[in-house]
């Protein structure tokens, strides 16, 4: 699908009673001692875009999300809803009011309870991760009960309910809702015990069942068991983490059909002794088919494969920092086996990077890498950034990125050459502007050049970002999740306001 968005307007209002959070989790209301407090937030988008094959029809959409909360002592209640208006021809219909989230939350010294919607995650998210990401319109929660008991040296949580995905996402490039056509119920528990001041041993268990919405019987079941171990500051220089999971999946009502056992494991060693840092990571995911997870990819430098179901890899990273400066050199090498397209394919990915200081107190960063799936595909990538200060709180910033790839090594015509350049100027800590250009010579003539102009303004509680022009789309990653997004052509304006 090629989307040409002409206008995007966003408004985000948050009161002081909301706590700040990262993009991977929802707004968490923090209980306060004392009397009654009220809080609210609103997020709105308007867009005019073509959908699917309707290249000559522009669909108008107005999307809105509202959350309200009330606090009384240790108790917090919140309610969230969305609204959607779409003009005739839209793939998704208009919705006047859609109740999305509702929760009651209480917290004391050693106890936490939640009724309604809550986000849950085990370890590194290999076995389970119910999270929120506004960039992709993701907000999957457990609608039921959650209880946590965490005295000194011990942390236990239990939960049960059904999964509640965002039905009416407020996003331009939203991910598919995995519970839109199925009901999924689950129950689970996890516990961690402190072996010492710096080490923890944990275990978790998850039970889940799924049935199509139009069916009365559950047709699939999962049982997952996992162990984790965390050690920090061993010999003052070494940190270690390991997690392993076994998942048993079966189809209910069909004793002759079964799935192979699934495994998901991750481990990391980090050694830090100035000026050196060395990190060794490993992952092993085998037949791990479960939608509600977010495991480490080990390829944050540039993600070109979204396979986290059947892949194994080890990555070694080494960094040398120069004392008293921002200069450093680093290298990483990933060696693995990708089993997404066939039984076994060797995977190699090497990345070299360096940071330094140049003339006129400029700061620069360079990175080069090469990724190869033996006999299947390859990718070479280069990135360079430069920042030159011009006066107090002002600077010129320039960047260049190149990706040269082949999806099939035996067919040269599938080669793709992507070049992305931008130059920006920071006028102050509140105002900056940037000009971007993308050139794809291997595409057809009508889709080779993409130019855009953007600006950002921050004034106390107000934050504004605007863009006009075109982008080529491609892989977009957020909070550890990546997807392919279509090209964009037009203009958008986004505003954030907090009280």
VEXDREN-2710 file (C-alpha; in Angstrom, 1 decimal):
% VEXDREN-2710
k/r/px/py/pz
1/UNK/0.0/0.0/0.0
2/UNK/1.3/3.4/-1.0
3/UNK/0.1/6.2/1.3
4/UNK/0.2/9.9/0.4
5/UNK/-0.6/11.8/3.5
6/UNK/-1.4/15.5/2.9
7/UNK/-2.1/16.7/6.4
8/UNK/-1.4/15.4/9.9
9/UNK/-2.2/17.4/13.0
10/UNK/-1.5/16.2/16.5
11/UNK/-2.3/17.7/19.8
12/UNK/-1.2/16.1/23.1
13/UNK/-2.2/17.6/26.5
14/UNK/-1.0/16.1/29.8
15/UNK/-1.5/17.5/33.3
16/UNK/1.2/17.4/36.0
17/UNK/-0.4/14.4/37.7
18/UNK/0.7/12.1/35.0
19/UNK/4.2/10.7/35.4
20/UNK/6.6/10.8/32.4
21/UNK/7.3/7.4/30.7
22/UNK/9.2/6.1/27.7
23/UNK/7.6/5.2/24.4
24/UNK/7.3/1.5/25.3
25/UNK/4.8/2.0/28.2
26/UNK/1.6/3.8/28.8
27/UNK/1.1/6.9/31.0
28/UNK/1.3/5.6/34.6
29/UNK/-0.6/7.5/37.2
30/UNK/1.5/7.8/40.4
31/UNK/-0.6/7.9/43.6
32/UNK/0.0/10.8/46.0
33/UNK/-0.6/11.3/49.6
34/UNK/-3.3/13.7/50.4
35/UNK/-6.6/14.8/48.9
36/UNK/-8.3/14.6/45.5
37/UNK/-6.4/15.2/42.2
38/UNK/-7.7/15.2/38.7
39/UNK/-5.7/14.7/35.5
40/UNK/-6.4/14.5/31.7
41/UNK/-4.7/14.0/28.4
42/UNK/-5.7/14.3/24.8
43/UNK/-4.0/13.2/21.6
44/UNK/-5.6/14.2/18.2
45/UNK/-4.6/13.6/14.6
46/UNK/-6.1/14.7/11.3
47/UNK/-5.0/13.3/7.9
48/UNK/-5.9/13.3/4.3
49/UNK/-4.5/10.2/2.6
50/UNK/-5.1/7.6/-0.1
51/UNK/-5.7/4.0/1.0
52/UNK/-4.9/0.7/-0.7
53/UNK/-5.5/0.8/-4.5
54/UNK/-7.6/4.0/-4.3
55/UNK/-4.8/6.2/-5.6
56/UNK/-7.2/8.9/-6.9
57/UNK/-9.3/9.0/-3.7
58/UNK/-8.2/11.1/-0.7
59/UNK/-9.7/9.9/2.6
60/UNK/-10.1/12.4/5.4
61/UNK/-9.5/11.0/8.9
62/UNK/-9.8/12.7/12.3
63/UNK/-8.4/10.5/15.2
64/UNK/-8.7/11.4/18.8
65/UNK/-7.6/9.8/22.1
66/UNK/-8.6/11.0/25.6
67/UNK/-7.6/9.8/29.0
68/UNK/-8.9/11.1/32.3
69/UNK/-7.8/10.1/35.8
70/UNK/-8.6/10.8/39.4
71/UNK/-6.5/10.2/42.5
72/UNK/-7.5/9.9/46.2
73/UNK/-4.7/9.0/48.5
74/UNK/-3.2/5.6/47.4
75/UNK/-6.0/5.0/44.9
76/UNK/-6.0/6.0/41.2
77/UNK/-8.8/5.5/38.7
78/UNK/-8.5/6.2/35.0
79/UNK/-10.6/5.9/31.8
80/UNK/-9.5/6.2/28.2
81/UNK/-11.5/6.4/25.0
82/UNK/-11.0/7.1/21.3
83/UNK/-13.0/8.8/18.5
84/UNK/-12.6/8.4/14.8
85/UNK/-14.1/10.1/11.8
86/UNK/-13.4/8.9/8.3
87/UNK/-14.8/10.2/5.0
88/UNK/-16.5/7.9/2.5
89/UNK/-14.2/5.4/1.0
90/UNK/-12.1/4.7/4.1
91/UNK/-11.0/1.2/4.8
92/UNK/-11.7/1.7/8.5
93/UNK/-15.2/3.0/9.5
94/UNK/-16.0/6.0/11.7
95/UNK/-16.5/5.4/15.4
96/UNK/-18.2/8.1/17.5
97/UNK/-16.9/6.7/20.9
98/UNK/-14.8/3.6/21.7
99/UNK/-14.0/2.9/25.3
100/UNK/-10.4/1.5/25.2
101/UNK/-8.9/1.4/28.7
102/UNK/-10.2/1.5/32.3
103/UNK/-8.4/0.8/35.5
104/UNK/-8.3/1.1/39.3
105/UNK/-4.9/1.2/40.8
106/UNK/-3.6/1.1/44.4
107/UNK/-0.1/1.1/45.8
108/UNK/1.4/0.7/49.3
109/UNK/4.9/0.0/50.7
110/UNK/5.0/-3.7/49.7
111/UNK/1.8/-4.2/47.7
112/UNK/0.4/-3.1/44.3
113/UNK/-3.0/-4.0/42.9
114/UNK/-4.6/-3.1/39.6
115/UNK/-8.1/-3.9/38.3
116/UNK/-8.9/-3.4/34.7
117/UNK/-6.2/-2.7/32.2
118/UNK/-2.5/-3.0/32.9
119/UNK/0.8/-3.7/31.1
120/UNK/2.8/-6.8/32.0
121/UNK/6.2/-8.1/30.9
122/UNK/8.5/-11.0/31.8
123/UNK/12.2/-10.4/31.8
124/UNK/13.5/-9.2/28.4
125/UNK/10.0/-9.7/26.9
126/UNK/10.8/-13.0/25.3
127/UNK/7.9/-14.9/26.8
128/UNK/5.4/-12.0/27.2
129/UNK/5.3/-8.3/26.7
130/UNK/2.1/-6.3/26.8
131/UNK/3.2/-2.7/26.1
132/UNK/2.2/0.6/24.5
133/UNK/3.8/2.4/21.6
134/UNK/2.1/5.5/20.2
135/UNK/4.2/5.6/17.0
136/UNK/2.6/2.4/15.8
137/UNK/-0.8/2.7/17.6
138/UNK/0.0/-0.2/19.9
139/UNK/-1.6/-0.5/23.3
140/UNK/-2.2/-4.1/24.4
141/UNK/-3.1/-4.7/28.0
142/UNK/-4.4/-7.4/30.3
143/UNK/-8.0/-6.6/31.2
144/UNK/-8.5/-8.4/34.6
145/UNK/-6.6/-8.5/37.9
146/UNK/-3.0/-7.9/38.8
147/UNK/-1.3/-8.2/42.2
148/UNK/2.3/-7.6/43.2
149/UNK/4.0/-8.2/46.6
150/UNK/7.6/-6.9/46.8
151/UNK/9.1/-6.8/50.3
152/UNK/12.8/-6.5/50.7
153/UNK/14.6/-9.3/48.8
154/UNK/11.5/-10.7/47.2
155/UNK/9.3/-9.7/44.3
156/UNK/6.2/-11.7/43.2
157/UNK/3.4/-10.8/40.8
158/UNK/0.3/-12.8/39.7
159/UNK/-2.3/-11.8/37.1
160/UNK/-5.2/-13.2/35.1
161/UNK/-7.7/-11.9/32.5
162/UNK/-8.2/-11.3/28.8
163/UNK/-6.1/-9.4/26.4
164/UNK/-7.4/-6.0/25.3
165/UNK/-5.7/-4.4/22.2
166/UNK/-6.3/-0.9/21.0
167/UNK/-9.4/-1.2/18.7
168/UNK/-9.2/2.4/17.3
169/UNK/-5.5/3.3/17.0
170/UNK/-4.5/6.9/16.9
171/UNK/-1.5/6.5/14.4
172/UNK/-0.8/6.9/10.7
173/UNK/1.2/3.7/10.3
174/UNK/-0.5/1.5/12.9
175/UNK/0.4/-2.2/13.5
176/UNK/-2.3/-4.9/13.0
177/UNK/-4.1/-5.6/16.3
178/UNK/-3.4/-9.3/17.2
179/UNK/-6.6/-9.6/19.2
180/UNK/-8.9/-8.0/16.6
181/UNK/-10.4/-11.3/15.4
182/UNK/-9.6/-13.6/18.4
183/UNK/-10.2/-13.6/22.1
184/UNK/-7.1/-14.5/24.1
185/UNK/-7.2/-15.2/27.9
186/UNK/-4.2/-15.7/30.0
187/UNK/-3.0/-16.2/33.6
188/UNK/0.6/-16.0/34.9
189/UNK/2.9/-15.5/37.8
190/UNK/6.5/-14.6/38.3
191/UNK/8.8/-14.4/41.3
192/UNK/12.3/-13.1/42.0
193/UNK/14.4/-13.7/45.0
194/UNK/17.6/-11.8/45.9
195/UNK/20.5/-14.2/46.4
196/UNK/22.7/-11.3/47.5
197/UNK/22.8/-7.5/47.2
198/UNK/23.8/-7.8/43.5
199/UNK/22.2/-11.0/42.2
200/UNK/18.6/-12.2/41.6
201/UNK/17.1/-15.6/40.6
202/UNK/13.7/-15.6/39.0
203/UNK/11.1/-17.8/37.5
204/UNK/7.8/-17.3/35.6
205/UNK/4.9/-19.3/34.3
206/UNK/2.3/-18.3/31.7
207/UNK/-0.9/-20.0/30.5
208/UNK/-2.9/-18.7/27.5
209/UNK/-5.8/-19.8/25.3
210/UNK/-7.2/-18.4/22.1
211/UNK/-10.5/-18.7/20.3
212/UNK/-11.9/-17.0/17.2
213/UNK/-14.5/-14.3/18.1
214/UNK/-17.3/-16.1/16.2
215/UNK/-16.5/-19.5/17.8
216/UNK/-17.6/-20.8/21.2
217/UNK/-14.6/-23.1/21.8
218/UNK/-10.9/-22.3/22.4
219/UNK/-8.8/-23.8/19.6
220/UNK/-5.2/-23.1/20.8
221/UNK/-3.4/-23.3/24.1
222/UNK/0.1/-22.3/25.3
223/UNK/2.0/-23.2/28.4
224/UNK/5.3/-21.3/29.0
225/UNK/7.8/-21.8/31.8
226/UNK/10.9/-19.7/32.3
227/UNK/13.9/-19.0/34.5
228/UNK/16.1/-15.9/34.7
229/UNK/19.3/-14.9/36.6
230/UNK/20.8/-11.5/37.0
231/UNK/24.3/-10.6/38.5
232/UNK/25.5/-7.0/38.7
233/UNK/29.0/-5.8/39.6
234/UNK/30.7/-9.2/39.9
235/UNK/34.4/-8.3/40.7
236/UNK/33.2/-4.6/40.2
237/UNK/33.5/-5.0/36.4
238/UNK/31.2/-7.8/35.2
239/UNK/27.4/-7.9/34.7
240/UNK/25.6/-11.0/33.7
241/UNK/22.0/-11.8/32.7
242/UNK/20.5/-15.0/31.4
243/UNK/16.9/-16.1/30.6
244/UNK/15.5/-19.3/29.1
245/UNK/11.9/-20.2/28.3
246/UNK/10.1/-23.4/27.2
247/UNK/6.8/-23.0/25.4
248/UNK/4.4/-25.9/24.8
249/UNK/1.7/-25.2/22.1
250/UNK/-1.1/-27.4/21.2
251/UNK/-4.4/-27.3/19.2
252/UNK/-7.4/-28.1/21.4
253/UNK/-9.9/-30.7/20.1
254/UNK/-7.4/-32.3/17.7
255/UNK/-5.3/-35.0/19.5
256/UNK/-3.5/-35.9/16.2
257/UNK/-2.1/-32.4/15.7
258/UNK/0.7/-30.9/17.8
259/UNK/3.3/-28.2/17.5
260/UNK/7.0/-28.8/18.2
261/UNK/8.4/-27.6/21.5
262/UNK/9.4/-23.9/21.4
263/UNK/12.5/-22.4/23.1
264/UNK/13.5/-18.8/23.7
265/UNK/16.8/-17.9/25.4
266/UNK/18.9/-14.8/25.8
267/UNK/22.2/-14.1/27.7
268/UNK/24.6/-11.2/28.0
269/UNK/28.0/-10.6/29.6
270/UNK/29.1/-7.0/30.1
271/UNK/32.7/-6.2/31.2
272/UNK/33.5/-2.5/31.9
273/UNK/36.9/-1.3/33.0
274/UNK/37.8/2.2/31.9
275/UNK/38.5/2.9/29.1
276/UNK/37.2/-0.4/27.8
277/UNK/33.8/-2.0/27.5
278/UNK/33.1/-5.4/26.1
279/UNK/29.6/-7.0/25.7
280/UNK/28.9/-10.6/24.6
281/UNK/25.2/-11.4/23.8
282/UNK/23.5/-14.5/22.6
283/UNK/19.9/-15.4/21.5
284/UNK/18.3/-18.7/20.6
285/UNK/14.6/-18.6/19.4
286/UNK/13.2/-21.9/18.1
287/UNK/9.6/-22.3/16.8
288/UNK/8.6/-19.5/19.1
289/UNK/5.2/-18.5/17.6
290/UNK/3.5/-16.2/20.0
291/UNK/2.2/-12.7/19.1
292/UNK/2.5/-11.0/22.5
293/UNK/6.3/-10.8/22.9
294/UNK/9.1/-8.3/22.2
295/UNK/12.4/-10.2/22.4
296/UNK/15.9/-8.7/21.8
297/UNK/17.0/-8.6/18.1
298/UNK/20.7/-8.0/18.7
299/UNK/20.7/-5.9/15.5
300/UNK/19.8/-2.4/16.7
301/UNK/22.4/-0.8/14.4
302/UNK/20.1/-1.6/11.4
303/UNK/17.3/-4.1/11.5
304/UNK/16.5/-5.7/8.1
305/UNK/15.0/-9.0/9.4
306/UNK/11.9/-9.1/11.6
307/UNK/12.4/-12.8/12.4
308/UNK/12.2/-13.5/16.1
309/UNK/10.6/-16.9/15.9
310/UNK/13.3/-19.1/14.5
311/UNK/16.8/-17.6/14.7
312/UNK/20.0/-18.0/16.8
313/UNK/22.9/-15.5/17.0
314/UNK/25.8/-14.3/19.1
315/UNK/27.1/-10.8/19.0
316/UNK/30.4/-9.5/20.4
317/UNK/30.8/-5.7/20.9
318/UNK/34.0/-3.9/22.0
319/UNK/34.3/-0.2/22.7
320/UNK/37.4/1.9/23.6
321/UNK/36.8/5.3/25.0
322/UNK/39.4/8.0/25.4
323/UNK/39.5/9.5/28.9
324/UNK/38.4/13.1/29.2
325/UNK/36.9/13.3/25.7
326/UNK/33.8/12.2/23.8
327/UNK/36.1/10.2/21.4
328/UNK/35.7/6.5/21.0
329/UNK/36.1/3.6/18.6
330/UNK/33.8/0.5/18.6
331/UNK/33.3/-2.7/16.7
332/UNK/30.7/-5.5/16.8
333/UNK/30.3/-8.8/15.0
334/UNK/27.2/-10.9/14.9
335/UNK/27.3/-14.6/13.8
336/UNK/24.1/-16.6/13.6
337/UNK/21.7/-18.9/11.9
338/UNK/18.5/-17.6/10.4
339/UNK/15.8/-20.3/9.9
340/UNK/13.0/-18.0/8.6
341/UNK/13.2/-18.9/4.8
342/UNK/14.8/-22.4/5.0
343/UNK/16.1/-24.9/7.5
344/UNK/19.4/-23.1/8.1
345/UNK/21.1/-20.0/6.7
346/UNK/24.3/-18.6/8.1
347/UNK/24.1/-14.9/9.1
348/UNK/27.0/-12.5/9.5
349/UNK/26.8/-8.8/10.5
350/UNK/29.8/-6.6/11.2
351/UNK/29.7/-2.9/12.3
352/UNK/32.6/-0.5/12.9
353/UNK/32.0/3.0/14.4
354/UNK/33.9/5.9/15.7
355/UNK/33.3/9.3/17.4
356/UNK/35.6/12.3/17.5
357/UNK/36.1/16.0/17.7
358/UNK/37.3/18.1/14.7
359/UNK/38.0/21.7/13.7
360/UNK/36.0/24.5/15.2
361/UNK/35.0/22.2/18.1
362/UNK/32.9/20.1/15.8
363/UNK/31.6/16.7/16.8
364/UNK/31.4/13.8/14.3
365/UNK/30.3/10.2/14.2
366/UNK/30.9/7.6/11.5
367/UNK/29.5/4.0/11.2
368/UNK/29.9/1.4/8.5
369/UNK/28.6/-2.2/8.4
370/UNK/27.9/-5.2/6.2
371/UNK/25.2/-7.9/6.8
372/UNK/25.0/-11.1/4.7
373/UNK/22.6/-14.1/4.7
374/UNK/24.7/-16.7/2.9
375/UNK/23.3/-17.4/-0.6
376/UNK/20.2/-15.3/0.0
377/UNK/20.8/-11.5/0.6
378/UNK/23.3/-8.9/1.6
379/UNK/23.3/-5.3/2.8
380/UNK/26.1/-2.7/3.1
381/UNK/25.3/0.4/5.2
382/UNK/27.2/3.7/5.9
383/UNK/26.2/6.6/8.2
384/UNK/28.0/9.9/9.0
385/UNK/26.9/12.8/11.3
386/UNK/28.6/16.1/11.8
387/UNK/27.7/18.9/14.3
388/UNK/29.5/22.3/14.0
389/UNK/28.7/25.0/16.7
390/UNK/28.3/28.5/15.2
391/UNK/27.5/30.5/18.4
392/UNK/26.1/30.1/21.9
393/UNK/23.4/27.3/21.7
394/UNK/23.5/27.4/17.9
395/UNK/24.9/24.8/15.5
396/UNK/24.8/23.3/12.0
397/UNK/24.1/19.6/11.8
398/UNK/24.6/17.4/8.7
399/UNK/24.0/13.7/8.1
400/UNK/24.4/11.1/5.4
401/UNK/23.2/7.5/5.3
402/UNK/23.6/4.9/2.5
403/UNK/22.1/1.4/2.2
404/UNK/23.1/-0.9/-0.7
405/UNK/21.2/-4.2/-0.7
406/UNK/20.2/-7.2/-2.7
407/UNK/17.2/-9.2/-1.8
408/UNK/18.3/-12.2/-4.0
409/UNK/22.0/-12.6/-4.7
410/UNK/21.3/-14.5/-7.9
411/UNK/19.2/-11.6/-9.4
412/UNK/21.1/-8.4/-9.8
413/UNK/18.0/-6.5/-10.8
414/UNK/16.7/-6.8/-7.2
415/UNK/19.5/-4.5/-6.0
416/UNK/18.4/-1.4/-4.1
417/UNK/20.5/1.7/-3.5
418/UNK/19.2/4.2/-0.9
419/UNK/20.8/7.5/-0.1
420/UNK/19.5/9.8/2.7
421/UNK/21.0/13.2/3.4
422/UNK/19.9/16.0/5.7
423/UNK/21.2/19.4/6.9
424/UNK/19.8/21.3/9.9
425/UNK/20.3/24.4/11.9
426/UNK/19.7/24.8/15.7
427/UNK/18.7/28.4/16.3
428/UNK/18.4/27.9/20.1
429/UNK/17.4/25.2/22.6
430/UNK/13.8/25.9/21.6
431/UNK/14.0/26.1/17.7
432/UNK/15.6/24.0/15.0
433/UNK/15.0/23.3/11.3
434/UNK/16.2/20.7/8.8
435/UNK/16.2/20.0/5.1
436/UNK/16.2/16.3/4.0
437/UNK/16.8/14.6/0.7
438/UNK/16.6/11.0/-0.3
439/UNK/17.8/9.6/-3.6
440/UNK/17.0/6.0/-4.8
441/UNK/18.6/5.5/-8.2
442/UNK/17.5/1.9/-8.5
443/UNK/13.8/2.8/-8.3
444/UNK/11.7/3.9/-11.3
445/UNK/12.1/7.6/-12.4
446/UNK/9.0/8.7/-10.7
447/UNK/10.1/7.5/-7.3
448/UNK/13.8/8.4/-7.2
449/UNK/13.8/11.7/-5.4
450/UNK/12.2/12.7/-2.0
451/UNK/12.7/16.1/-0.5
452/UNK/11.3/17.3/2.8
453/UNK/11.6/20.3/5.2
454/UNK/11.0/20.0/8.9
455/UNK/11.0/22.3/12.0
456/UNK/10.8/21.7/15.7
457/UNK/9.7/24.3/18.3
458/UNK/9.8/23.8/22.1
459/UNK/8.4/26.6/24.4
460/UNK/8.0/25.6/28.1
461/UNK/5.0/23.2/28.0
462/UNK/4.5/23.4/24.2
463/UNK/6.3/21.2/21.8
464/UNK/5.6/21.4/18.0
465/UNK/7.0/19.6/15.0
466/UNK/6.1/20.2/11.4
467/UNK/7.1/18.5/8.1
468/UNK/6.3/19.2/4.5
469/UNK/7.5/17.1/1.5
470/UNK/8.1/13.5/0.8
471/UNK/9.8/10.5/2.5
472/UNK/10.6/7.1/0.9
473/UNK/9.2/4.9/3.7
474/UNK/11.0/1.6/4.4
475/UNK/11.9/0.1/7.8
476/UNK/10.7/2.0/10.8
477/UNK/11.6/0.9/14.3
478/UNK/10.2/2.0/17.7
479/UNK/10.6/0.5/21.2
480/UNK/12.2/-2.7/19.8
481/UNK/9.5/-3.3/17.1
482/UNK/10.1/-2.8/13.4
483/UNK/7.9/-2.7/10.4
484/UNK/7.8/-1.6/6.7
485/UNK/6.0/1.7/6.2
486/UNK/4.8/3.1/2.9
487/UNK/6.1/6.3/1.3
488/UNK/4.8/9.6/2.6
489/UNK/4.0/12.7/0.5
490/UNK/2.5/15.9/1.9
491/UNK/2.7/17.8/5.2
492/UNK/2.0/17.3/8.9
493/UNK/1.9/19.2/12.1
494/UNK/2.2/17.7/15.6
495/UNK/1.8/19.6/18.8
496/UNK/2.4/18.4/22.4
497/UNK/1.3/20.5/25.4
498/UNK/1.7/19.6/29.1
499/UNK/0.4/21.5/32.1
END
